[in-house]
Structure formats: C-alpha cells, structure tokens
Amino acid sequence: MTTSSTPLLDNRALPVRPAAGWWPAASCRGSAIETFFPPPGDRAAVQRALTICARCPVRIPCRRYALDHRERHGIWGGLTEETRETLIRMGPPSTVRARSPEPAGLLAEPRT
C-alpha cells in the first residue's frame, strides 16, 4: 500500500492550529493542500476551492483569520488572494449611519 505524497490539510500541517478553534469543523480538512493554493491563472482550480469554501460552516472565521493575519497566499474563507488584497487595501467598512425617519415637517401635525 502506498501513501499519497500530496500533503493534506490537517491540524498538524496548518500553522493556525493553536489559535483557530474553528479549524476542526472546516470543510477543507482532509483535502489536498494544492486545492487551496492553485497555480496562477488556473480558474478551474480556483473554482474548485471556492466551491468547497461555499459550503463550509466556518467560512467566516477562516476569512477573518486570513484578513487579520494578512495571509498573502491561497484561498481562505472563500476569498482569493486578490480579493483579500483589495479588502485590506480598502480598510474596515465605515460606520453606516442609521437611516433617519421622514423629515419632521412631513410628520408634524398641521398648524391651525
């Protein structure tokens, strides 16, 4: 019986193990690591990784980890390298102002 020379994503291989309690529930566990580090320009390979991420129950914590730690390579939490770079460059979202109700003049009782 031969074993595969392709490294698999597991708790021993991924450097985020100590800090990431979400990792055991990740859909990518047991997948070939190359799946999430596709060659540049291989759109089919990127799509395969994104498909796995799309059904992952811990996609959001994974995404946050990648953004917080400025992961430069690979697909994390359903985000490609380019998407993460863009999000980091844009910075945190600005606070959204609460939508104000109708202008006071329209709701006021008519003067008599």
C-alpha positions in Angstrom: 0.0 0.0 0.0 1.4 3.4 -1.0 0.6 6.7 0.6 0.0 9.9 -1.3 2.8 12.4 -1.4 0.3 15.2 -1.5 0.1 16.9 1.8 -3.3 17.1 3.3 -4.8 19.9 5.3 -4.9 18.7 8.9 -4.2 20.1 12.4 -0.6 19.2 12.2 0.1 20.8 8.9 -1.7 24.1 9.2 0.1 26.8 11.1 -3.1 28.3 12.5 -4.0 25.3 14.7 -3.3 26.8 18.1 -5.2 30.0 17.5 -8.1 28.7 15.5 -10.8 26.8 17.3 -12.8 26.8 14.1 -10.3 24.6 12.2 -11.7 21.2 13.2 -15.0 22.0 11.6 -13.5 23.3 8.3 -14.8 21.6 5.1 -11.2 21.7 3.7 -9.9 19.3 6.3 -8.6 16.2 4.5 -8.3 17.9 1.1 -5.1 18.2 -0.8 -3.4 21.4 0.2 -2.8 22.3 -3.5 -6.6 22.7 -3.8 -6.3 25.9 -1.9 -3.0 27.1 -3.4 -3.8 26.8 -7.1 -1.4 27.8 -9.8 -1.7 31.4 -11.0 -4.3 31.7 -13.8 -5.9 28.3 -13.2 -9.6 29.4 -12.9 -10.9 25.9 -12.7 -8.7 25.1 -9.7 -9.8 28.4 -8.0 -13.5 27.5 -8.6 -13.0 24.0 -7.1 -11.6 25.6 -3.9 -14.3 28.2 -3.8 -16.9 25.5 -4.1 -15.6 23.8 -1.0 -15.5 27.1 0.9 -19.0 27.9 -0.1 -20.4 25.0 1.9 -18.1 25.4 4.8 -19.7 26.0 8.2 -16.6 28.0 9.4 -16.1 30.2 6.3 -16.4 33.5 8.2 -13.9 32.7 11.0 -11.5 31.4 8.4 -12.0 34.6 6.3 -11.4 36.8 9.4 -8.3 34.8 10.3 -6.8 35.4 6.8 -7.6 39.1 6.8 -6.4 39.6 10.4 -3.1 37.8 9.7 -2.6 39.2 6.2 -2.4 35.8 4.6 -0.9 36.6 1.2 -1.3 33.2 -0.5 -4.0 30.7 -1.1 -7.8 30.7 -0.8 -9.1 31.3 2.7 -12.8 31.6 3.7 -13.9 31.8 0.1 -11.6 34.7 -0.7 -8.9 34.7 -3.3 -5.6 36.4 -2.8 -6.7 39.3 -5.0 -10.0 39.7 -3.1 -8.2 39.7 0.3 -5.7 42.2 -1.0 -8.5 44.5 -2.2 -10.3 44.3 1.1 -7.2 45.0 3.1 -6.4 48.0 0.9 -9.9 49.3 1.3 -9.7 49.1 5.1 -12.5 48.4 7.6 -16.0 49.4 6.5 -17.1 52.8 7.5 -19.9 53.0 10.0 -23.3 53.1 8.3 -25.5 55.9 9.5 -28.9 54.9 10.7 -31.5 55.9 8.2 -33.4 58.8 9.6 -37.2 58.8 9.6 -39.2 61.0 7.3 -38.3 64.7 7.7 -40.0 66.3 10.7 -42.1 68.7 8.6 -43.9 65.8 6.9 -44.8 64.1 10.1 -45.8 67.2 12.1 -49.4 67.9 12.8 -50.7 70.7 10.6 -50.9 74.1 12.3 -54.3 75.6 12.7 
